Amino acid sequence: MFMGDRKVHVSGTVIDEEGRPLQGATVQFLANVEEITDANGGFQFGGVFPGGRLPLKVTKPGFRTYEGFNKFNYYDATVSLAKETSQQESKATWKVLKDNELKNYQRKQQ
């Protein structure tokens, strides 16, 4: 399903199991949009035209890959990557941005 000119904005943070930011993780949004997390574990995709659901894949050597998706909207995601040796799985929490948060996000984009 294509939503015409409706653009999707996703930002977030990648952390380890202890909640520390992970720099250098590869975040893939949709099939061909990719970014490397900064020193704070942050990533940001803006103005992307989606094609159905919002797939997100996060990888980093030494950690279990996270793969998931969510529906259309403006999101902030926190992705927690579990170490490869951990019994835990990597997971994400998706938060829909409220109007005031979205305005702050859009200002950062400019």
C-alpha positions as CSV (number, residue, x, y, z in Angstrom):
1,M,0.0,0.0,0.0
2,F,1.5,3.4,-1.0
3,M,0.4,6.4,1.0
4,G,0.9,9.0,-1.7
5,D,2.8,12.0,-0.5
6,R,2.6,11.1,3.2
7,K,6.2,11.0,4.5
8,V,7.3,9.1,7.5
9,H,9.9,10.2,10.1
10,V,11.7,7.8,12.4
11,S,14.3,8.7,14.9
12,G,15.7,6.7,17.8
13,T,18.5,5.4,19.9
14,V,20.3,2.1,19.9
15,I,21.5,0.8,23.3
16,D,23.0,-2.3,24.8
17,E,21.3,-4.5,27.4
18,E,22.7,-2.2,30.2
19,G,21.2,0.9,28.5
20,R,24.5,2.3,27.2
21,P,24.4,3.9,23.7
22,L,25.9,1.9,20.9
23,Q,27.9,3.9,18.4
24,G,28.5,2.4,15.0
25,A,25.4,0.2,14.7
26,T,23.9,0.0,11.3
27,V,20.2,0.9,11.1
28,Q,18.4,0.0,8.0
29,F,15.0,1.6,7.4
30,L,12.9,0.2,4.5
31,A,15.0,-1.7,2.0
32,N,17.6,0.8,0.9
33,V,17.9,3.6,3.5
34,E,20.7,3.1,5.9
35,E,22.4,5.1,8.7
36,I,25.2,4.4,11.2
37,T,24.4,5.4,14.8
38,D,26.3,8.4,16.3
39,A,28.3,8.6,19.6
40,N,24.9,8.8,21.5
41,G,23.5,5.7,19.7
42,G,21.2,8.1,17.7
43,F,19.8,7.7,14.3
44,Q,17.2,9.7,12.3
45,F,15.4,9.2,9.0
46,G,13.1,12.0,7.7
47,G,10.9,12.5,4.8
48,V,10.9,8.9,3.6
49,F,8.0,7.7,1.5
50,P,6.9,4.3,2.9
51,G,5.5,1.4,0.9
52,G,3.3,-0.4,3.5
53,R,4.7,-1.1,6.9
54,L,7.9,0.3,8.4
55,P,10.6,-2.3,8.6
56,L,13.6,-1.5,10.7
57,K,16.7,-3.7,11.0
58,V,19.6,-2.9,13.4
59,T,22.9,-4.8,13.3
60,K,26.3,-4.5,15.1
61,P,29.0,-7.1,15.3
62,G,28.9,-8.9,18.6
63,F,25.2,-8.3,19.1
64,R,22.0,-10.1,18.0
65,T,20.2,-8.4,15.1
66,Y,16.9,-6.7,15.7
67,E,14.3,-6.9,12.9
68,G,10.8,-5.5,13.3
69,F,8.3,-3.1,11.9
70,N,5.5,-0.8,12.8
71,K,2.7,1.1,11.0
72,F,2.7,4.5,9.4
73,N,3.3,7.5,11.7
74,Y,6.1,9.7,13.2
75,Y,8.1,7.5,15.5
76,D,10.9,7.5,18.0
77,A,12.3,4.0,18.6
78,T,14.6,2.7,21.3
79,V,16.3,-0.5,20.1
80,S,18.1,-2.6,22.7
81,L,20.6,-5.0,21.2
82,A,21.4,-8.1,23.2
83,K,25.0,-9.5,23.1
84,E,25.4,-12.6,20.9
85,T,26.3,-14.6,24.1
86,S,23.2,-13.4,26.0
87,Q,20.1,-15.4,26.6
88,Q,18.0,-12.3,25.8
89,E,16.7,-11.2,22.4
90,S,17.2,-7.8,20.8
91,K,14.0,-5.7,21.1
92,A,12.5,-2.3,20.3
93,T,10.1,0.1,21.9
94,W,8.2,2.3,19.4
95,K,6.8,5.6,20.6
96,V,4.4,7.7,18.5
97,L,5.6,11.3,18.6
98,K,3.0,13.7,19.9
99,D,2.4,17.1,18.1
100,N,4.8,19.1,20.3
101,E,7.5,16.4,20.0
102,L,7.0,16.3,16.3
103,K,7.5,20.0,16.0
104,N,10.8,19.7,17.9
105,Y,11.8,16.8,15.6
106,Q,11.0,18.9,12.5
107,R,13.1,21.8,13.8
108,K,16.1,19.5,14.2
109,Q,15.6,18.4,10.6
110,Q,16.0,22.0,9.4
